[in-house]
Amino acid sequence: MADYLITLLAGFTAGRLGHIIGGDVAWIPHHWIFGLILILMGLFFIYVKKIKYFGLVLLLVGIGVFISDFKDFLALKFFGADDVSFRRFWGID
C-alpha cells in the first residue's frame, strides 16, 4: 500500500515540477492532458495487455499528474501559459 502512495506522490511531484518549469511556455499542452494519457495507457496495460504492475504504475502516476493540474482541467485549458505570479509546489493548479 505504501508503494502505491509513493507512486501517486511521484506522479503529483512530476506534475508540479512540470507546472513550475514549463508553466510559462504557451505552446506546450497543459499537463493534465499528459496525466489523462498516462491514465488511459495504464488502463490499457491492465485490462488489454494483462500487465498489471506496469499498468498500475502508469495509472497511479497519471492520476498524480492529472490531480496536480485539476483546476486547468475544470476550465478545459488545453494550451497557453499559466498566469500565476507566485508558483507554489504544494497545491492544485
DSSP file (Angstrom, degrees, kcal/mol; ACC not computed):
  #  RESIDUE AA STRUCTURE BP1 BP2  ACC     N-H-->O    O-->H-N    N-H-->O    O-->H-N    TCO  KAPPA ALPHA  PHI   PSI    X-CA   Y-CA   Z-CA
    1    1 A M     >        0   0    0      0, 0.0     4,-1.7     0, 0.0     3,-0.2   0.000 360.0 360.0 360.0 -38.6    0.0    0.0    0.0
    2    2 A A  H  >  +     0   0    0      1,-0.2     4,-2.3     2,-0.2     5,-0.2   0.859 360.0  55.9 -66.3 -34.4    2.8    2.4    0.8
    3    3 A D  H  > S+     0   0    0      1,-0.2     4,-2.0     2,-0.2    -1,-0.2   0.831 105.3  52.8 -68.8 -29.3    4.4    1.8   -2.6
    4    4 A Y  H  > S+     0   0    0     -3,-0.2     4,-2.4     2,-0.2    -1,-0.2   0.908 110.4  47.0 -68.1 -42.1    1.1    2.9   -4.3
    5    5 A L  H  X S+     0   0    0     -4,-1.7     4,-2.5     2,-0.2    -2,-0.2   0.886 111.7  50.6 -67.0 -38.0    1.0    6.1   -2.3
    6    6 A I  H  X S+     0   0    0     -4,-2.3     4,-2.2     2,-0.2    -1,-0.2   0.902 111.1  49.0 -65.2 -40.6    4.7    6.8   -3.1
    7    7 A T  H  X S+     0   0    0     -4,-2.0     4,-1.9     2,-0.2    -2,-0.2   0.907 112.0  48.6 -65.3 -41.5    4.0    6.2   -6.8
    8    8 A L  H  X S+     0   0    0     -4,-2.4     4,-2.1     1,-0.2    -2,-0.2   0.907 112.0  49.0 -63.8 -42.0    1.0    8.5   -6.6
    9    9 A L  H  X S+     0   0    0     -4,-2.5     4,-2.6     2,-0.2    -2,-0.2   0.858 107.7  55.1 -65.4 -36.0    3.1   11.2   -4.9
   10   10 A A  H  X S+     0   0    0     -4,-2.2     4,-2.4     2,-0.2    -1,-0.2   0.894 108.5  48.6 -64.1 -39.4    5.8   10.8   -7.5
   11   11 A G  H  X S+     0   0    0     -4,-1.9     4,-2.2     2,-0.2    -2,-0.2   0.905 111.7  48.7 -65.5 -41.7    3.2   11.5  -10.2
   12   12 A F  H  X S+     0   0    0     -4,-2.1     4,-2.4     2,-0.2    -2,-0.2   0.911 111.8  50.0 -63.0 -42.4    2.0   14.5   -8.3
   13   13 A T  H  X S+     0   0    0     -4,-2.6     4,-2.6     2,-0.2    -2,-0.2   0.905 109.7  50.7 -63.3 -42.3    5.5   15.7   -7.9
   14   14 A A  H  X S+     0   0    0     -4,-2.4     4,-2.2     1,-0.2    -1,-0.2   0.902 111.1  49.3 -62.4 -40.4    6.3   15.3  -11.6
   15   15 A G  H  X S+     0   0    0     -4,-2.2     4,-1.8     2,-0.2    -2,-0.2   0.904 111.5  47.8 -65.5 -41.7    3.1   17.3  -12.5
   16   16 A R  H  X S+     0   0    0     -4,-2.4     4,-2.5     2,-0.2    -2,-0.2   0.898 111.8  50.0 -67.1 -39.6    4.0   20.1  -10.1
   17   17 A L  H  X S+     0   0    0     -4,-2.6     4,-2.9     1,-0.2     5,-0.3   0.896 109.4  52.1 -65.0 -38.2    7.6   20.2  -11.5
   18   18 A G  H  X S+     0   0    0     -4,-2.2     4,-2.2    -5,-0.2    -1,-0.2   0.869 110.6  48.5 -62.9 -36.0    6.2   20.4  -15.0
   19   19 A H  H  X S+     0   0    0     -4,-1.8     4,-1.1     2,-0.2    -2,-0.2   0.911 114.6  44.3 -69.3 -42.8    4.0   23.2  -14.0
   20   20 A I  H  < S+     0   0    0     -4,-2.5    -2,-0.2     2,-0.2     4,-0.2   0.918 122.7  35.9 -69.4 -43.1    6.8   25.2  -12.3
   21   21 A I  H  < S+     0   0    0     -4,-2.9     3,-0.3    -5,-0.2    -3,-0.2   0.923 132.8  23.7 -78.6 -45.1    9.3   24.6  -15.1
   22   22 A G  H >< S+     0   0    0     -4,-2.2     3,-1.0    -5,-0.3     6,-0.2   0.250  88.1 103.2-109.3  13.8    7.1   24.7  -18.2
   23   23 A G  T 3< S+     0   0    0     -4,-1.1    59,-2.6     1,-0.2    -1,-0.2   0.691  80.3  55.4 -70.3 -17.2    4.1   26.8  -17.0
   24   24 A D  T 3  S+     0   0    0     -3,-0.3     2,-0.5    57,-0.2    -1,-0.2   0.597  84.7  94.8 -89.2 -11.9    5.3   29.9  -18.8
   25   25 A V    <   -     0   0    0     -3,-1.0     3,-0.4     1,-0.1    55,-0.2  -0.711  57.3-164.0 -87.5 122.9    5.5   28.2  -22.3
   26   26 A A  S    S+     0   0    0     -2,-0.5    54,-1.6     1,-0.2    -1,-0.1   0.737  81.5  55.7 -80.9 -23.5    2.4   28.8  -24.2
   27   27 A W  S    S+     0   0    0     52,-0.2    -1,-0.2     2,-0.1    -2,-0.0   0.564  86.3  89.9 -91.5  -7.2    2.8   26.1  -26.9
   28   28 A I  S    S-     0   0    0     -3,-0.4    52,-0.4    -6,-0.2     3,-0.1  -0.745  84.6-115.0 -86.6 133.0    3.2   23.1  -24.5
   29   29 A P        -     0   0    0      0, 0.0    50,-0.2     0, 0.0    49,-0.1  -0.264  38.9 -91.5 -62.7 153.9   -0.1   21.5  -23.6
   30   30 A H    >>  -     0   0    0     48,-2.3     3,-1.4     1,-0.1     4,-0.6  -0.337  37.1-118.4 -62.7 149.9   -1.2   21.6  -20.0
   31   31 A H  H 3> S+     0   0    0      1,-0.3     4,-1.8     2,-0.2    -1,-0.1   0.548 105.1  76.8 -79.5  -3.9    0.0   18.6  -18.1
   32   32 A W  H 3> S+     0   0    0      2,-0.2     4,-2.2     1,-0.2    -1,-0.3   0.812  92.5  57.8 -67.0 -27.0   -3.5   17.3  -17.2
   33   33 A I  H <> S+     0   0    0     -3,-1.4     4,-2.1     2,-0.2    -1,-0.2   0.911 105.6  47.4 -66.9 -42.2   -3.5   16.1  -20.8
   34   34 A F  H  X S+     0   0    0     -4,-0.6     4,-2.3     2,-0.2    -2,-0.2   0.875 110.9  52.9 -66.0 -36.7   -0.4   14.1  -20.2
   35   35 A G  H  X S+     0   0    0     -4,-1.8     4,-2.2     2,-0.2    -2,-0.2   0.907 108.5  49.5 -63.2 -41.7   -1.9   12.7  -17.0
   36   36 A L  H  X S+     0   0    0     -4,-2.2     4,-2.4     2,-0.2    -2,-0.2   0.892 109.9  51.3 -64.6 -39.8   -5.0   11.6  -18.9
   37   37 A I  H  X S+     0   0    0     -4,-2.1     4,-2.4     1,-0.2    -2,-0.2   0.916 110.5  48.7 -62.8 -42.9   -2.9    9.9  -21.5
   38   38 A L  H  X S+     0   0    0     -4,-2.3     4,-2.5     2,-0.2    -2,-0.2   0.879 110.1  52.0 -65.1 -37.5   -1.0    8.1  -18.8
   39   39 A I  H  X S+     0   0    0     -4,-2.2     4,-2.4     2,-0.2    -2,-0.2   0.937 111.6  46.2 -62.6 -46.5   -4.3    7.0  -17.1
   40   40 A L  H  X S+     0   0    0     -4,-2.4     4,-2.1     1,-0.2    -2,-0.2   0.888 112.7  50.0 -64.9 -39.0   -5.6    5.6  -20.4
   41   41 A M  H  X S+     0   0    0     -4,-2.4     4,-2.5     2,-0.2    -1,-0.2   0.907 110.0  51.5 -64.6 -40.7   -2.3    3.8  -21.1
   42   42 A G  H  X S+     0   0    0     -4,-2.5     4,-2.1     1,-0.2    -2,-0.2   0.922 110.5  47.4 -61.7 -44.6   -2.4    2.3  -17.6
   43   43 A L  H  X S+     0   0    0     -4,-2.4     4,-2.6     2,-0.2     5,-0.4   0.878 110.8  53.4 -63.9 -37.2   -5.9    1.1  -18.1
   44   44 A F  H  X>S+     0   0    0     -4,-2.1     4,-2.2     1,-0.2     5,-1.7   0.933 110.9  45.1 -61.6 -46.8   -4.9   -0.4  -21.5
   45   45 A F  H  <5S+     0   0    0     -4,-2.5     6,-2.8     3,-0.2    -2,-0.2   0.846 116.0  47.7 -68.6 -32.7   -2.0   -2.3  -19.9
   46   46 A I  H  <5S+     0   0    0     -4,-2.1    -2,-0.2     4,-0.2    -1,-0.2   0.955 125.8  23.2 -71.8 -49.6   -4.1   -3.5  -17.0
   47   47 A Y  H  <5S+     0   0    0     -4,-2.6    -3,-0.2    -5,-0.2    -2,-0.2   0.786 132.5  30.0 -94.9 -29.0   -7.1   -4.7  -19.0
   48   48 A V  T  <5S+     0   0    0     -4,-2.2    -3,-0.2    -5,-0.4    -4,-0.1   0.888 129.5  30.7 -97.2 -50.3   -5.9   -5.4  -22.5
   49   49 A K  S   <S-     0   0    0     -5,-1.7    -4,-0.2     2,-0.1    -3,-0.2   0.607  94.0-135.1 -86.7 -11.5   -2.3   -6.5  -22.2
   50   50 A K        +     0   0    0     -6,-0.4     2,-0.9     1,-0.2    -4,-0.2   0.801  58.2 138.8  60.2  32.4   -2.7   -8.0  -18.8
   51   51 A I     >  +     0   0    0     -6,-2.8     4,-1.9     1,-0.2    -1,-0.2  -0.802  26.8 176.2-103.0  87.0    0.5   -6.4  -17.5
   52   52 A K  H  >  +     0   0    0     -2,-0.9     4,-2.4     2,-0.2    -1,-0.2   0.910  67.4  45.3 -66.2 -49.3   -0.9   -5.5  -14.1
   53   53 A Y  H  > S+     0   0    0      2,-0.2     4,-2.3     1,-0.2    -1,-0.2   0.941 116.3  43.9 -66.9 -48.0    2.0   -4.0  -12.3
   54   54 A F  H  > S+     0   0    0      1,-0.2     4,-2.4     2,-0.2    -1,-0.2   0.900 115.3  50.2 -62.7 -40.8    3.3   -1.7  -15.1
   55   55 A G  H  X S+     0   0    0     -4,-1.9     4,-2.4     1,-0.2    -1,-0.2   0.882 109.6  50.8 -64.4 -38.3   -0.3   -0.6  -15.8
   56   56 A L  H  X S+     0   0    0     -4,-2.4     4,-2.6     2,-0.2    -2,-0.2   0.886 109.4  50.5 -67.3 -38.7   -0.9    0.2  -12.2
   57   57 A V  H  X S+     0   0    0     -4,-2.3     4,-2.5     2,-0.2     5,-0.3   0.938 112.6  46.3 -63.6 -46.6    2.3    2.3  -12.1
   58   58 A L  H  X S+     0   0    0     -4,-2.4     4,-2.4     1,-0.2    -2,-0.2   0.904 112.9  51.0 -61.8 -40.7    1.2    4.2  -15.2
   59   59 A L  H  X S+     0   0    0     -4,-2.4     4,-2.2     2,-0.2    -2,-0.2   0.925 112.4  44.7 -63.1 -45.9   -2.3    4.6  -13.8
   60   60 A L  H  X S+     0   0    0     -4,-2.6     4,-2.2     2,-0.2    -2,-0.2   0.903 114.4  47.8 -68.7 -41.4   -1.1    6.0  -10.4
   61   61 A V  H  X S+     0   0    0     -4,-2.5     4,-2.5    -5,-0.2     5,-0.2   0.912 112.2  51.3 -64.4 -40.9    1.5    8.3  -12.0
   62   62 A G  H  X S+     0   0    0     -4,-2.4     4,-2.6    -5,-0.3    -2,-0.2   0.894 108.8  50.2 -62.3 -40.9   -1.2    9.6  -14.4
   63   63 A I  H  X S+     0   0    0     -4,-2.2     4,-2.6     2,-0.2    -1,-0.2   0.910 111.0  49.9 -63.8 -41.7   -3.6   10.2  -11.6
   64   64 A G  H  X S+     0   0    0     -4,-2.2     4,-1.7     2,-0.2    -2,-0.2   0.920 113.2  44.9 -62.9 -44.0   -1.0   12.2   -9.7
   65   65 A V  H  X S+     0   0    0     -4,-2.5     4,-0.6     2,-0.2    -2,-0.2   0.901 114.0  50.8 -66.1 -40.5   -0.1   14.3  -12.8
   66   66 A F  H >< S+     0   0    0     -4,-2.6     3,-1.0    -5,-0.2    -2,-0.2   0.915 109.7  49.1 -63.8 -44.3   -3.8   14.8  -13.5
   67   67 A I  H >< S+     0   0    0     -4,-2.6     3,-1.5     1,-0.2     4,-0.2   0.850 102.0  63.0 -65.1 -34.1   -4.6   16.0  -10.0
   68   68 A S  H 3< S+     0   0    0     -4,-1.7    25,-1.9     1,-0.3    -1,-0.2   0.707 114.7  32.5 -67.1 -17.0   -1.7   18.4   -9.9
   69   69 A D  T <X S+     0   0    0     -3,-1.0     4,-1.5    -4,-0.6     3,-0.4  -0.068  80.5 126.6-124.3  31.9   -3.4   20.3  -12.8
   70   70 A F  H <>  +     0   0    0     -3,-1.5     4,-2.3     1,-0.2     5,-0.2   0.819  67.7  58.5 -65.2 -33.5   -7.0   19.7  -11.9
   71   71 A K  H  > S+     0   0    0     -4,-0.2     4,-1.4     1,-0.2    -1,-0.2   0.892 106.8  47.9 -65.4 -38.8   -8.0   23.4  -11.9
   72   72 A D  H  4>S+     0   0    0     -3,-0.4     5,-2.6     2,-0.2     4,-0.3   0.829 109.3  55.0 -70.4 -30.5   -6.9   23.8  -15.5
   73   73 A F  H ><5S+     0   0    0     -4,-1.5     3,-1.3     3,-0.2    -2,-0.2   0.924 105.4  51.6 -64.8 -44.1   -8.8   20.6  -16.4
   74   74 A L  H 3<5S+     0   0    0     -4,-2.3    -1,-0.2     1,-0.3    -2,-0.2   0.841 113.0  44.9 -62.9 -32.0  -12.0   22.0  -14.9
   75   75 A A  T 3<5S-     0   0    0     -4,-1.4    -1,-0.3    -5,-0.2    -2,-0.2   0.456 110.9-127.4 -86.8  -1.3  -11.5   25.2  -17.0
   76   76 A L  T < 5 +     0   0    0     -3,-1.3     2,-0.6    -4,-0.3    -3,-0.2   0.897  43.6 171.6  52.5  47.6  -10.7   22.9  -20.0
   77   77 A K      < +     0   0    0     -5,-2.6    -1,-0.2     1,-0.2   -47,-0.1  -0.778  10.6 169.0 -85.0 122.1   -7.5   24.8  -20.7
   78   78 A F        +     0   0    0     -2,-0.6   -48,-2.3     1,-0.3     2,-0.3   0.836  63.6   8.3-100.3 -45.7   -5.5   22.9  -23.4
   79   79 A F  S    S+     0   0    0    -50,-0.2    -1,-0.3     2,-0.1   -52,-0.2  -0.858  84.0  81.6-130.9 165.5   -2.8   25.3  -24.3
   80   80 A G  S    S-     0   0    0    -54,-1.6     2,-0.1   -52,-0.4   -55,-0.1  -0.163  71.4 -75.2 117.3 151.6   -1.5   28.6  -23.0
   81   81 A A        -     0   0    0    -57,-0.2     2,-0.3    -2,-0.1   -57,-0.2  -0.472  47.4-111.7 -77.3 149.5    0.7   29.9  -20.3
   82   82 A D        -     0   0    0    -59,-2.6     2,-0.9    -2,-0.1    -1,-0.1  -0.644  17.9-141.8 -79.7 137.5   -0.4   30.0  -16.7
   83   83 A D        +     0   0    0     -2,-0.3     2,-0.5     2,-0.0    -1,-0.1  -0.472  53.1 133.3 -99.1  62.0   -1.0   33.4  -15.4
   84   84 A V        -     0   0    0     -2,-0.9     3,-0.1     1,-0.1    -2,-0.1  -0.952  38.1-169.2-114.9 125.4    0.4   32.8  -11.9
   85   85 A S  S    S+     0   0    0     -2,-0.5     2,-0.6     1,-0.2    -1,-0.1   0.852  81.4  42.6 -81.9 -34.5    2.8   35.3  -10.4
   86   86 A F  S    S-     0   0    0      2,-0.0     2,-0.7     0, 0.0    -1,-0.2  -0.953  74.8-157.2-116.3 118.1    3.7   33.0   -7.4
   87   87 A R        -     0   0    0     -2,-0.6     2,-0.3    -3,-0.1   -67,-0.0  -0.830  10.8-170.4 -97.6 116.1    4.3   29.4   -8.1
   88   88 A R        -     0   0    0     -2,-0.7     3,-0.1     1,-0.1    -2,-0.0  -0.795  19.5-143.6-103.6 149.4    3.9   27.1   -5.1
   89   89 A F  S    S+     0   0    0     -2,-0.3     2,-0.8     1,-0.2    -1,-0.1   0.955  87.0  57.2 -77.1 -50.8    4.9   23.5   -5.1
   90   90 A W  S    S+     0   0    0      2,-0.1     2,-0.3   -74,-0.0    -1,-0.2  -0.729  89.6  72.0 -88.1 111.5    2.1   22.0   -3.0
   91   91 A G  S    S-     0   0    0     -2,-0.8     2,-0.5    -3,-0.1   -75,-0.0  -0.913  78.1 -94.5 165.8 171.4   -1.2   22.9   -4.5
   92   92 A I              0   0    0     -2,-0.3   -23,-0.2     1,-0.1   -24,-0.1  -0.960 360.0 360.0-114.4 122.6   -3.6   22.2   -7.3
   93   93 A D              0   0    0    -25,-1.9   -24,-0.3    -2,-0.5    -1,-0.1   0.354 360.0 360.0-130.3 360.0   -3.3   24.4  -10.3
